[in-house]
């Protein structure tokens, strides 16, 4: 074989290897070029928050919030577990989630099993009608009627605000059958499932949260027999952070809280934008979106610092969160959910971390995110009990 043929064969082999190598590497090169020429190159990490579809959590996972987090260098991943609070707390324990939302009662009752793996960062909201017991009017039209229908089937989501609302009713309105047996229980996978069971007439009574409350009440044959507008500090939502994450990544915790409170301010300043975003994301009518907003009272940074977490010095200091934890434990004990106070040393502060809100407050963040307002959300038609 002459040198010319050998050279040609070597050229072909090398060329083929080079072509194959290029084709294999090209997707990676394209990806690097795409990332390098865009804002994606700035992303530092993905932050995961365990949530469900309660309207009070909307600002935390809204497109406004996600945009702010991305601009700060983080992808915000909201994981909807359909109100499976046990799974949510377990994922905090296993560090699959860095943050999670919960009601005070659900975290107290479920968190014990997992040694309370997270601490309360801030109060998100208080339900003011956004959770409700609804029923077919021709079957159970009031709380008094409910008392007379011992054992009536009630659809609700266990270990959720719905169950705690029932516990509050049992405790404060002496609906004794709710404490005595379990024959009435029809456990569901979230408020949507409970709503479906009610509308399919598989149960006469259901406990729902928004947006399902508003959806159910669109039917004139459905009546609200009790809502959280008739209660005070019964169902309080909080933001939790996994303990070791907050110690290792305090700057991320501060970024998230800052962006969250700024998102609340933006939505308060532009109610039309909030309603529009809710309509788009939840596929409800304008009227339904506005009704949903009547049932939630969001808490801004100033009120968190002064009224809930007690980090403000002076006459305006109040510890609403401690009061809520203690009163919730009493309700759980009276309903035989807890035998004793489950917190280490019976100390409510062991599941609270007020340092981040205190730092933001002391840095003057209230001027940036709340101004002189004392409530992040104060729509004219909102009734706060």
Secondary structure, DSSP 8 states (H G I E B T S, - for coil): --HHHHHHHHHHHHHHHHHHHHHHHHHHHHHHHHHHTSGGGG--EEEEEEE-S-GGGHHHHSHHHHHHHHHTTEEEEEEE-TT-HHHHHHHHHTTS-SEEEEEHHHHHHHHGGGT--EEEEEEEEEESSSEEEEEETTT--SHHHHHHSTT--EEE-TTSHHHHHHHHHHHHS--THHHH-STTEEE-SSHHHHHHHHHTTS-SEEEEETTHHHHHHTSTTEEEEEEGGGSSSSSEEEEEEEHHHHHH-HHHHHHHHHHHHHHHHHHHH-HHHHHHHHHHHHT--HHHHHHHHTTEEE--HHHIIIIIS--S-STT---HHHHHHHHHHHHHHHTTS-SS--SGGG-GGGGB--HHHHHHHHTTHHHHHTTT-S-S---TT----
